[in-house]
């Protein structure tokens, strides 16, 4: 019983990291930890099967290293792309695919409506409020990071 209590006390004070912690091989062949923090991960509900949706989140990088997200993937869509929405010089809303999203060192970025986001093109099913969808981020010089978005 004393051993269980001691284990409980130790676990109580051990910092708990988010889903994004994954061992990666550093430039010098040493193991490092991916310490990006992902918060408020959600996806927009869809109206029909085959429609499009998007994933949004806050990404915090508390490290001194810049991280580059190169791609995203999800089985709920035919294509999953990194995107940015913007308003052009004529006041028309536009969207374009990106080849990367940079998360600067010691910075927080937002993937949100009318800005950076992950586009889900050609949904395999209708996304209803409360559904959870899994997706993966491909991060340069790192193992893929699996995350779950709640549909809102």
Protein Blocks (a to p, Z undefined) as FASTA:
>chain_A
ZZmmmmmmmmmmpccddfklccdddfkopacddfbdcehiacdddfbehiacdddddddd
fbfbdcddfbdcdfkbfbdcdddddddfkopacddddfbdcddehiacdddehiacddde
hiabdcdehiacddddddehiacdddddddZZ
